[in-house]
Amino acid sequence: MACIIWYLHLQINILSKFSDLPIVGSSLCIGVILTEFNNFDIFLQDSKLLEALVENRKRSVAYVGAFLLKDDPETDPSIVSGSDSAKSINDLKGKDLFKRLHEVGTLAQITSIQGDQVVLVGHRRLRITEMVDEDPLTVKVDHLKEKPYNKDDDVIKATSFEVIATLRDILKTNSLWKDHVQTYTQHIGDFNYPRLADFGAAISGANKLLCQQVLEELDVYERLKLTLELVKKEMEISKIQESIAKAIEEKISGDQRRYLLNEQLKAIKKELGLETDDKSALTAKFGERLEPKNKQCPPHVLQVIEEELNKLQLLEASSSEFNVTRNYLDWLTALPWGNYSDENFDIQHAQKILDEDHYGLSDVKERILEFIAVGKLRGTSQGKIICLSGPPGVGKTSVGHSMARALNRRFYRFSVGGLADVAEIKGHRRTYVGAMPGKMVQCLKNVGTANPLVLIDEIDKLGKGHAGDPASALLELLDPEQNANFLDHFLDVPIDLSKVLFVCTANVVEMIPNPLLDRMEVIALAGYITDEKMHIARDYLEKTTREACGIKSEQVEVTDAALLALIENYCREAGVRNLQKQIEKIYRKIALQLVRQGVTNEQSLKVSLQQGAKQLREKSTEEPTQIADDGPGGKKLEDGNSHERATTTTLTESEQAIEVSLHEQPNGTATEESEATSHEHLVEQLEADKVQPTLLSSDGIATTDQPVDSKVNIKTSDVKDVKVDNVIEKVIVDVSNLADFVGKPVFHAERIYDQTPVGVVMGLAWTAMGGSTLYVETALVEQGEGKGALLLTGQLGDVMKESAQIAHTVARAKLLQKEPDNPFFADSKLHLHVPAGATPKDGPSAGCTMITSMLSLAMKKHVKKELAMTGEVTLTGRILPIGGVKEKIIAARRSEVKTIIFPSANRRDFDELAANVKEGLEVHFVDDYNQIFELAFGSNSKPQI
């Protein structure tokens, strides 16, 4: 018959997904096309061939011949190349194409044609006999049949069984082939030996030439042998495939497990905030952190952050630059750009907080309220630099806390005492290993707002070393004109610190460098007088210490006399820090005393109540019983036969009364009044109920003996005889026992003399610990014509030595005025001493005291009793102002001095003092030493106030 030839080659497209996919032996066997692919889809590129197929199908000649194309003899068939398929195959026409076809092919039925897609199903074998037409190629064919065979032949059976067994093994490894078997049986029919051979060869995936051999083989036995070889080879390939798949699966499963664990680890780290080195995660983290601040963040900072983020994406995670950039971005995005806390400008609220935290300090409180008032009128507050100066322990640091609380600002404190590295203020360069920003950048990150209150402690103790001068670095930080663009070396972007309120603390203002001091507003915190310390101790320190020690106010009493003695004999310094330590020491000893007493009282109370319960029980039961101790805190009832007979009952009111009496004092403490009341109530309960009393066992369950029918009469006196000792007494700390708590007095009276002898005068001095009285003593060493000289002792500084020389000259001149005939200074060698000798002393304010001491010795006159003086003297006798007026007044009051002489220029400082500080003092203000002479040696001197 003649049929249109469809030649199968590598170039045809299958299922429109695969190009250059070879259709090998599987396409040549009978029925295998349908068996393998259900529908064998072919896309035709030859338009004439497609038209001929469509025309034949219309004439009900829906068959074509499918033949395998031979390989090009000039090419190696084992080498796959797409160039031959792409060019030469489509160019083959007519005889050239006919010569390249194998003689044996397949008769295929056209099931459908849709566009250029043709679906074929193979049916039987064909052999080409001659060519009929060249375009499209049409040939005459003969139908081929298998050679006759004996289906009962044992060799054929065995061979077929082996093919089936091999196919079964193959099907176990590849479940896809099961579908091929089911499809084959549905469309082709049951298996026989020829079909079995064709099916095995078709699904074997063997070389196309081997499949062509199976197609050309008409002997069934030989075909089975060829198929058996192919499926055995396929079996070996399946085993190799299985081993490869297993190895890959193990590798993939290991990689997958590692991947899953890594993902879980990342999720855990993300939840814990420990995500590291993941660029996308870091970028997202910085973006989320910066998103709320985008509107407030300055444009130049946003630009730097964006540039650094882009730089981070280009860096390797293992490089050192990556860590530097990540750390830099971490600091940049963590700062509170434009985030300000809402300030509280309520004056009454601020006053209340300041009064709660501190007693006195009216000038400091007034300055803080002024700052708040200005902020309220302006609607916003500007940063200020305030310096609180004063002795240790006067509350400089705690004032900073109170200011922050009153203003509703975040508080941050750092100390610069001993600081010798500029990098602590300005930060390190980012290129250094372990570089960190300065203290101010760390402050802003910690507080989370751009307007905190920053307390810079111990600014008078700044160091200076090889790493620079921190005092100079602070000039930019504490300058209101410069800190709006403060530049940290680490961040290298300007930071606005103009809204920050800086509060500095110092003990000695003179130790602060002048350029730095010029930028600060100094508020002096002088020491506290005795009255102020009493209020502070009673209202603040004692209350706080008592709560910290867990002591109730009714358990202890510290008398005013004890507090006064504590202040004067143990805590004479200007501040209250040492006073707080001594009060804590007292309360610690009281706590120990209470605990020791409480243990004894708890046992005594329990035994007493047990004895009372025993008496009640003996009177209320018919059978004699005895209460035996069943361990600590427990009871066991035993009858005369030593057998336990206890019945659990519900607690009556009388039983509850016993239980309450046993447990109402948790610390084992009770007063006589409370004990008597509880026992009287217990008797009333028992008499009213007329019930058998019940005791509590060791496990808290009410137990009793067998009930009795007879009524029980209990006398009140029997219960009242049970007495509970009152062990705990209120601890009273008085002057008499104060030494038992804090030891012997540390200080003795500063006043050495009730009436100063000739040549001795009391002066007033200022120290870092507050004010102090200072005696100046002058004695005659030897006297003779022309022997006038002055010897100085007492660890005097240079300024004080010069003051002594000036005082000697002025005293000599004043003596000549008062007693012209007295040659004392010209003929006397004097020794001037200022005790105590171990204490260094310096300053000019003792000039008038030294003159008075020398004149007292020269004229052999005592100075006025209870008189102290201070003031610098010039050679002409003028009195110059001094400092530390409040501290010196406090020292005078402590020494019970009633009359004080100050320079007239210090009248303003005195007027600013509180009334309680000035109370009971007779103060004179002088301009010239002649006034001091009259006050010290005159009989009718009056105060000039």
Protein Blocks (a to p, Z undefined) as FASTA:
>chain_A
ZZddddddfkbcehhlaghiacdfklmpghklmmmnopacdddfblklmmmmmmmmmnop
acccdddddddfkbcfkbccfklmmmmmmmpghjlmmmmpcfbdcddddfbdehjaccdd
dfbdcddfbdfbfbdcdddddddddddddfkbmklmmmmmmmmmmmmmmmmmmmklmmmm
mmmmmmnopcdfklmmmmmmmmnopafklmmmmmmpmbfklmmmmmmmmmmmmmmmmmmm
mmmmmmmmmmmmmmmmmmmmmmmmmmmmmmnopaghilklmmmmmmmmmmmmmmmpcfkl
mmmmmmmmmmmmmpcfkbmklmmmmmmmmmmmmpcghiacdddfbfklmmmmmmmmpggj
llmmmmmmmmmmmmmmnopacdddddddddehiommmmmmmmmmmnopacddddfehiab
fklmnopafkbghiacdfklmmmmmnopabbcdddehkllcccdfkocfklmmmmmmmmk
lmmmcccfklopacdfklpccddddfblmlpcfklmmmpccdddddddfklmmmmmmmmm
mmmmmmmnopafklpccdfklmmmmmmmmmmcfblmlmmmmmmmmmmmmmmmmmmmmmmm
mmmmmmmmmmmmmmmmmmmcfbdcddddebehiacdddfkopacdddddddfklmmmmmm
mmmpmnopacfklmmmmmmmmmmmmmmnopacddddfkopacdddddfbdcdddfklmmm
pccddfbccddddfklmmmmnopafbdcfblbfbdcehiacdddddfkbccddddddddf
bdcehiaccddehiiafklmmmmmmmmmmmmmmmmmmmmmlcklmmpccddddddfklcc
edjklmmmmmmmmmmmmnopacdehiacdddddfkopacddehklmmmmmmmmnopabdc
ddfklmmmmmmpcfklmgopacdddfbfklmmmmmmmmbdcddZZ
